[in-house]
Amino acid sequence: MANSDKKKSKSDNLKAEAGKSDEPKTGKDAGKSDEGKNGNGKNGDAKKNGKNGDKGKPEEGKAAAPLPKQLEPSVDSPPIETKLGSFDLDDPVLPAWVEEAAFRSGGYPYDKSMKSDKYEEELTALQIELVKLQHHVIEKGLKVVMLFEGRDAAGKGGAIFALRQYLNPRNARDVALPKPSDTERGQWYFQRYIEQLPTAGEIVTFDRSWYNRAGVETVMGFCTPDERKVFLSQAPLLEAGLIDAGTILFKFWLDIGQEMQLKRFHERRHNPLKIWKLSPMDYAALGKWKDYSKARDSMLESTHTDKSPWIIALANDKRRARLNIIRYVLSKIDYPGRDKNVVREPDPLILGAGPRFLKKG
């Protein structure tokens, strides 16, 4: 049977079963009403613009509508086994155990997502502060770099968007490099990233960075153990050199629980507006949770330094993660006119430094 026919048959059978599982929500509904509303509206929360941020998303316990034929993935996703149950990404019905466990997965400290109105109010105030900060960066010729790392679907892109939304794009760039070319593979590993570093008066965010070598490349076998070892020894030296030369460097790791990742992957797979976010690499990563955890822990241990610390943001609730990341940035660069009522200390339950913070949960 052709691959597309097999997928269609599989989807039809699953949707037939879905009609029997239209059950009401149970439990505490921890964050179910807000998590995952990351559409194309303002900051991924389209509610304020009168748009439906959940457009295309199925109701809990119901099968998702089939994707347009042109958008159907060309490969099947094999089911994976987790400690809570079996998960099949191609199944249009999200398992109840994923929905129930997602928000608190990984030891997340809150029961519910932050309310949309409160989030929008706080974000707007913080974004005004970011505009003030950028004015100072330009005026003083500062060079600011922010690295955003994390598992697939951790919310890196949304956090970067919230931070950059109202900055002047002439002096604020986002860098998301594709896989290296043959020429770049023959260069010193850091070379193509160094070419993207800011000049005076610029803010540059990296949606994934040179730490690809310690994460994706390690887990997927795109680098050798020796190449990884060299990277882990050189990265702290490179970063120390940048900082000594006047660059202000932030390193953020956005951390999510496994069930939350499965929930977000499922929404991408069955939402025609988000299917573009799901890559073949995501399919391959589904069954490698423990491998990614091991690579993450080793990376944090080797490259978290006093001069260049890793800042961990617990990101099961995207809204809290975004606000606290922005607060941290604003608190670490002294700029005129800072509103201390807005730039409060980050939430210590959400944001912390280094691998110890990650392990405390």
Summary of the structure (lengths in Angstrom):
residues: 361
radius of gyration: 21.0
end to end distance: 47.1
largest distance: 66.6
contacts: 1118
relative contact order: 0.16
helix: 46%
strand: 11%
